[in-house]
Amino acid sequence: MSSQDPDKQNNQPAETGKPAEETPASDGQKAGHVARADNGSVPEAKAKASPAHEPAPAVAPQPARVTEEAKKPVEMPSDPAGASNSSAPDSPDNEPAAESESGTADPQDQAVVVVPADPLRPVRIWLWLLAAMVFAMVVVGGATRLTEAGLSITEWKPLTGVIPPLSDAVWNKTFNKYKQIPQFKEMFSTMTLAQYKVIYFWEWGHRLLGRLIGLVFVLPFLWFVYTRRIGWNLGWKLVLVLALGAIQGAIGWWMVKSGLAGRTEVAAERLAVHLLLASVTFVALIWLAMGLRGREPDEARWDVRGEATGLIAVILIQIGLGALVAGARAGLTYNTWPLMDGHLVPSIGKLTSMKPFWLNFLENPTMLQFQHRMFAYLVVLMVLAHAYKTWQNRVGGRIAGRAWALSLLVLLQAALGVFTLLHVLPAGKMPIYLALAHQAVAFLLLGMAVVHRAAMARPGSTGANRPAAAAGHKVQADTGDTAIAT
């Protein structure tokens, strides 16, 4: 009798004159499993004829499933005589084999959905790295100011300034240039070359870090654009951030130049502009990085989102006011708390002693310290009120958690400000470790406020991109950028 296929029910007779050769079944077929071919398709199992040429019993169709045995490729025995199988080449018995060779599997067997890797993860890491470098730049800049090193390099050489003096002759030439400015003549006339090298390297390191940030920004940015990980909607925003960095370098020299003639320190208002521009760059980098995160934002009402945005604004203002205090050395006066010269509010005569009136808000030490104190109280109250509201109204566990983290940071920052004020050294110097901690925590507070706000979204605006990401389609991030998942 001829071999029959119980699944297809074909009753074509076998060729006469030559007995049908048996094809040994694999271990998986003997066990009744479905065997998978090398190309991954699942051919139908066939029941072969017994040696006595008796028809094999019908086998009930089994659902397509893959076992450990079935994962092994089926090894077909070679035909030493060069003869074909018992079925004709055009017979229906060979159709599953042809399907296996073509690599096309049944649609039911393609149930696995391949989720592509996150293509924006390298971009996010890069943005967070840049934000961390800006943070380090601010801390190093604070140390440069506190060590009176900001005016040690009296020239601005964006390219050749990377190389410090390498010989005694060049060192003496550079030191002689510093001796010509009022800061050396009035404050450090006994400074030696060895002492000058210390402050020189503070300012040189500050400038070198700025150049390094530029390289870390530009080179990966070009690569991400070339590999199409950054689209137009994100690209133009990053170009603006790069422009901020370039302007920051020019503002830095504009600030330094103000202290090279007619005064012993840089202008307080220029220092404030320099620090605020760094703050805005820091905010922009964190905001863009948060917009590319994989986690869905937390839904929040308009009032909660508005409060979080307001916190970023008031923290930025307070950082600018602190820069005015530092630039005018206003922190060296009124080293008591909570009173100033025995009063909660100093006399109007002291607050408005300069003419014209607006100059008091930029250079009057009494006014500068008073407004910095009062605005600090406002920031603390706003942060605590926001945290209490998120907890009382149960707006969301993660939102409330971030709000309370902001509260801890703002209380720490306020305490550092008070301790720095109360621990001014007898020689009229700020304790560097406290002053640097005060400046660093200010930026941590700012960064946390940005993370807090950027993690929020309007109710009903989340979850739209998840199905597209699971299907391997283009995913639109919160920044509006379209990333190609590859």
C-alpha positions in Angstrom: 0.0 0.0 0.0 1.1 3.6 -0.6 2.1 6.1 2.1 -0.7 8.4 3.1 -0.8 11.8 4.6 -3.5 11.8 7.3 -3.6 15.6 7.4 -4.1 16.3 3.7 -6.0 13.0 2.9 -4.3 12.5 -0.5 -4.8 9.1 -2.0 -2.5 9.2 -5.0 -0.9 5.8 -5.8 2.8 5.3 -5.3 5.1 4.7 -8.3 5.1 1.1 -9.6 8.2 -0.9 -10.1 10.1 0.5 -7.2 9.3 0.2 -3.6 8.9 3.4 -1.6 11.9 4.1 0.6 11.4 4.9 4.2 12.5 8.2 5.7 13.6 7.7 9.3 11.7 9.9 11.7 13.6 12.2 14.1 13.4 11.8 17.8 11.0 14.7 18.0 8.7 13.1 15.4 8.8 9.8 17.2 7.6 11.5 20.3 4.7 13.1 18.4 6.1 16.6 18.5 6.4 19.2 15.8 9.8 19.4 14.3 11.3 22.8 13.4 13.4 23.1 10.3 16.7 25.0 10.0 14.9 28.1 8.7 12.6 28.4 11.7 9.3 27.3 10.0 7.2 24.5 11.4 6.4 21.8 8.8 3.5 19.5 9.3 4.3 16.1 10.9 3.8 13.1 8.5 3.1 9.6 9.4 5.3 7.2 7.4 4.4 3.7 6.3 5.4 0.8 8.4 7.7 -1.9 7.0 4.7 -4.1 6.3 3.3 -1.3 4.1 0.3 -1.0 6.4 -1.3 2.5 6.7 -0.3 4.3 9.8 -3.1 5.3 12.2 -4.4 8.8 11.8 -2.7 11.3 14.1 -4.9 14.1 15.4 -3.5 17.5 14.5 -1.6 19.0 17.5 -1.2 22.7 18.2 2.0 24.3 17.1 4.4 24.2 20.0 8.1 24.1 20.3 9.9 21.7 22.6 13.6 21.4 23.4 13.8 18.4 21.0 12.0 20.3 18.3 14.5 23.2 18.5 17.2 20.8 17.1 17.4 20.8 13.3 16.1 17.7 11.5 18.8 15.8 9.8 17.5 14.1 6.6 19.4 10.9 5.6 21.3 11.0 2.4 20.2 9.0 -0.6 23.3 7.0 -1.9 21.5 5.9 -5.0 20.5 9.4 -5.9 16.8 8.4 -5.9 14.1 10.8 -4.9 11.5 10.3 -2.2 8.7 7.9 -2.7 6.4 10.9 -3.6 6.7 12.7 -6.9 8.4 16.1 -6.8 5.1 17.8 -7.7 3.0 15.9 -5.3 1.3 17.6 -2.4 3.5 15.7 0.0 6.4 17.9 -0.8 4.6 21.2 -0.3 5.5 21.6 3.4 9.1 21.0 2.6 9.0 23.7 0.0 7.4 26.0 2.5 10.2 25.3 4.9 12.8 26.1 2.4 11.2 29.4 1.5 11.4 30.5 5.1 7.7 31.4 5.3 6.0 30.2 8.4 2.4 30.1 9.3 1.1 33.5 10.5 -0.1 31.8 13.7 3.5 30.8 14.5 4.6 34.5 14.3 3.0 35.5 17.6 6.2 36.9 19.2 6.3 40.7 19.0 9.9 42.0 18.9 10.2 45.2 20.9 13.2 47.2 19.7 15.8 48.5 22.0 15.4 52.1 23.2 17.2 54.2 20.5 17.2 57.4 22.7 19.0 56.0 25.7 22.5 57.1 24.5 21.1 60.6 23.9 19.6 60.8 27.4 22.9 59.6 28.9 24.8 62.2 26.9 22.5 65.0 28.0 22.7 64.0 31.7 26.5 63.9 31.4 26.5 67.4 30.0 24.3 68.6 32.9 26.7 67.0 35.4 29.6 68.8 33.7 27.8 72.1 33.9 27.2 71.4 37.6 31.0 70.7 38.0 31.7 73.9 36.1 29.7 75.9 38.5 31.4 74.4 41.5 34.8 75.0 40.1 33.8 78.5 39.2 32.8 79.1 42.8 36.1 77.9 44.0 37.9 80.1 41.5 36.0 83.1 42.8 36.5 82.3 46.5 40.3 81.9 46.0 40.5 85.2 44.2 41.7 83.4 41.1 39.2 84.8 38.6 41.5 87.6 37.5 44.8 85.6 37.4 44.7 85.2 33.6 44.4 88.6 32.1 44.0 87.4 28.4 41.4 85.5 26.6 42.8 83.0 24.1 40.1 80.5 23.2 42.5 78.1 21.4 46.1 78.7 22.5 45.0 79.2 26.1 44.5 75.5 26.5 48.3 75.2 27.0 49.5 76.6 30.3 53.0 78.2 30.7 55.6 75.5 30.2 58.8 77.4 31.0 60.0 79.8 33.7 60.2 82.6 31.1 56.6 82.2 30.1 55.5 82.0 33.8 57.3 85.2 34.6 55.8 86.9 31.6 52.3 85.8 32.6 52.9 86.8 36.3 54.1 90.3 35.3 50.8 90.8 33.4 48.9 90.0 36.5 51.0 92.5 38.5 49.6 95.3 36.3 46.0 95.0 37.5 44.6 96.7 40.6 43.8 93.4 42.4 47.5 92.5 42.7 48.6 96.1 43.6 45.9 96.6 46.3 45.4 93.1 47.7 48.3 90.7 46.8 51.4 92.9 46.3 53.5 90.4 48.3 52.4 87.3 46.2 55.2 85.1 45.0 55.4 83.2 41.7 54.6 79.9 43.5 51.5 81.4 45.0 50.5 82.8 41.7 50.7 79.4 40.1 48.0 78.1 42.5 45.4 80.7 41.6 46.4 80.5 37.9 45.6 76.8 37.7 42.2 77.4 39.3 41.2 79.8 36.6 42.9 77.7 33.9 41.1 74.6 35.0 37.8 76.5 35.0 38.3 77.6 31.4 39.6 74.2 30.4 36.5 72.6 31.7 34.4 75.0 29.6 36.3 74.0 26.5 35.8 70.3 27.4 32.1 70.8 27.7 32.1 72.2 24.2 33.8 69.2 22.8 31.6 66.7 24.7 28.6 68.6 23.3 29.6 69.0 19.6 31.2 65.6 18.8 28.4 63.4 20.0 25.8 65.8 18.7 27.2 65.4 15.2 27.3 61.7 15.5 23.7 61.5 16.8 22.5 63.6 13.9 24.5 61.5 11.4 22.9 58.3 12.8 19.5 59.9 12.9 19.0 59.4 16.6 18.3 63.2 16.8 15.6 64.6 14.6 14.8 68.2 13.7 12.4 68.9 16.6 15.1 68.0 19.2 18.0 69.1 17.0 17.1 72.8 16.9 16.7 72.9 20.7 20.1 71.4 21.1 21.6 74.0 18.7 20.1 76.7 21.0 21.8 75.1 24.0 25.1 75.0 22.1 24.6 78.7 21.4 24.1 79.4 25.1 27.4 77.6 25.8 29.2 79.7 23.2 27.7 82.9 24.6 28.7 81.8 28.1 32.3 81.8 27.1 32.0 85.4 25.9 30.1 86.4 29.0 32.8 84.9 31.1 35.5 87.1 29.5 33.2 90.1 29.7 32.9 89.5 33.4 36.7 89.1 33.9 37.5 92.2 31.9 35.4 94.3 34.3 37.9 93.5 37.1 41.1 94.3 35.1 40.9 98.1 35.6 39.4 100.4 38.2 38.4 97.7 40.7 39.8 94.7 42.5 37.0 92.2 41.7 34.6 91.6 38.8 31.4 93.5 38.5 28.6 91.9 40.6 26.0 92.2 37.9 28.2 90.6 35.3 28.9 87.7 37.7 25.1 87.3 38.1 24.6 87.2 34.3 27.4 84.6 34.0 25.9 82.4 36.7 22.3 82.8 35.5 23.3 81.8 32.0 24.9 78.6 33.3 21.8 78.0 35.3 19.5 78.3 32.3 21.8 75.9 30.3 21.7 73.5 33.2 17.9 73.7 33.3 17.6 73.2 29.5 19.8 70.0 29.5 17.9 68.4 32.3 14.5 69.3 30.7 15.5 67.8 27.4 16.9 64.7 29.1 13.7 64.2 31.0 11.7 64.6 27.8 13.5 61.5 26.3 12.9 59.2 29.3 11.3 55.8 28.8 8.9 56.2 31.7 5.5 57.8 31.2 5.1 61.2 33.0 2.8 61.6 36.0 -0.6 63.2 35.3 -1.1 66.4 37.3 -3.7 69.1 37.4 -2.9 72.5 35.9 -2.4 74.2 39.3 0.2 71.6 40.4 2.1 71.9 37.2 1.9 75.7 37.5 3.3 75.7 41.0 6.1 73.4 40.0 7.0 75.8 37.1 6.9 78.7 39.5 9.4 77.0 41.8 11.9 76.8 39.0 11.5 80.5 38.4 11.9 81.6 42.0 15.0 79.4 42.5 16.6 80.9 39.4 15.9 84.4 40.8 17.3 83.4 44.1 20.5 82.1 42.4 20.9 85.4 40.7 20.4 87.3 43.9 23.0 85.1 45.6 25.5 85.9 42.7 25.0 89.7 43.4 25.7 89.1 47.1 28.9 87.1 46.2 30.1 89.7 43.6 29.6 92.6 46.0 31.1 90.7 48.9 27.8 91.5 50.8 28.1 88.3 52.7 31.0 89.6 54.7 28.7 92.1 56.4 25.8 91.6 58.9 27.0 88.3 60.0 24.1 87.7 62.4 20.8 85.9 62.0 17.8 86.4 61.9 18.5 90.1 62.6 20.6 92.5 60.5 22.3 95.1 62.7 19.8 94.3 65.4 16.7 94.7 63.2 14.7 92.4 61.1 14.5 95.1 58.4 17.4 97.5 58.2 16.7 101.2 58.1 15.6 102.8 54.9 18.6 105.0 54.9 21.0 102.1 54.8 18.9 100.2 52.2 18.7 103.2 49.8 22.0 104.9 50.5 23.2 104.9 46.9 22.2 107.2 44.1 20.5 106.6 41.7 18.0 104.5 43.5 18.2 101.5 41.2 21.9 101.1 42.0 21.1 99.9 45.5 19.7 96.7 44.0 23.0 95.9 42.3 25.8 97.3 44.5 24.5 98.2 48.0 25.7 95.5 50.4 22.8 96.1 52.8 20.1 95.9 50.2 21.7 92.9 48.5 21.9 90.8 51.6 18.4 91.9 52.7 16.7 91.0 49.5 18.6 87.7 49.3 17.4 86.8 52.8 13.8 87.8 52.2 13.6 86.0 48.9 15.1 82.9 50.6 12.2 82.9 53.0 9.8 83.1 50.1 11.4 80.1 48.3 11.2 78.0 51.5 7.6 78.8 52.1 6.6 78.1 48.4 8.4 74.7 48.4 6.9 73.6 51.7 3.4 74.8 50.7 3.6 72.9 47.4 4.8 69.7 49.1 1.9 69.9 51.7 -0.6 70.5 48.9 0.6 67.4 46.9 0.4 65.3 50.1 -3.0 66.6 51.2 -4.7 66.4 47.8 -3.2 62.9 47.1 -2.2 64.0 43.6 0.2 61.0 43.2 2.8 59.1 45.1 5.7 60.0 42.9 4.7 63.7 42.6 4.4 64.0 46.4 7.7 62.2 46.9 9.5 64.6 44.7 7.9 67.5 46.3 9.0 66.4 49.8 12.5 65.8 48.4 12.5 69.4 47.3 11.5 70.4 50.8 14.4 68.6 52.3 16.8 70.2 49.8 15.5 73.7 50.3 15.7 73.4 54.1 19.3 72.2 53.7 20.1 75.1 51.5 18.7 77.6 53.9 20.6 76.1 56.8 23.9 76.2 54.7 23.2 79.9 53.9 22.8 80.7 57.6 25.9 78.7 58.6 28.0 80.3 55.9 26.9 83.8 57.1 27.6 83.1 60.7 31.0 81.5 60.1 32.8 84.2 58.2 36.5 84.1 59.1 38.0 86.9 61.2 40.2 88.0 58.2 37.0 88.8 56.2 37.1 85.5 54.2 34.3 83.2 53.5 34.8 79.6 54.6 35.3 77.9 51.3 33.8 74.5 52.1 30.6 76.1 53.4 30.3 78.6 50.5 30.9 75.9 47.9 28.4 73.6 49.6 25.8 76.4 49.6 26.4 77.0 45.8 26.3 73.3 45.0 23.1 72.6 46.9 21.5 75.6 45.1 22.1 73.8 41.8 20.9 70.5 43.2 17.7 72.2 44.3 17.3 73.7 40.9 17.9 70.4 39.1 15.4 68.6 41.4 12.8 71.3 40.7 13.3 70.8 36.9 13.0 67.0 37.3 9.9 67.5 39.4 8.2 69.6 36.8 9.4 67.8 33.7 8.0 64.5 35.1 4.4 65.9 35.0 1.9 65.9 32.2 -1.7 67.0 31.5 -4.3 64.4 32.5 -5.1 62.2 29.6 -2.0 62.9 27.6 0.0 59.9 28.7 0.2 56.3 27.3 -0.3 57.3 23.6 3.2 56.2 22.6 3.3 52.8 24.3 1.5 50.7 21.6 3.6 52.3 18.9 6.8 51.4 20.8 5.7 47.8 21.3 4.9 47.5 17.6 8.4 48.8 16.6 7.0 52.0 15.0 8.4 55.5 15.3 8.0 56.8 18.8 7.4 60.5 19.5 9.0 61.6 22.8 7.8 64.4 25.1 10.1 66.8 23.4 8.4 66.3 20.1 11.3 64.5 18.6 10.8 61.5 16.4 13.3 58.8 17.1 13.7 55.9 14.6 13.8 52.6 16.5 16.3 50.4 14.9 
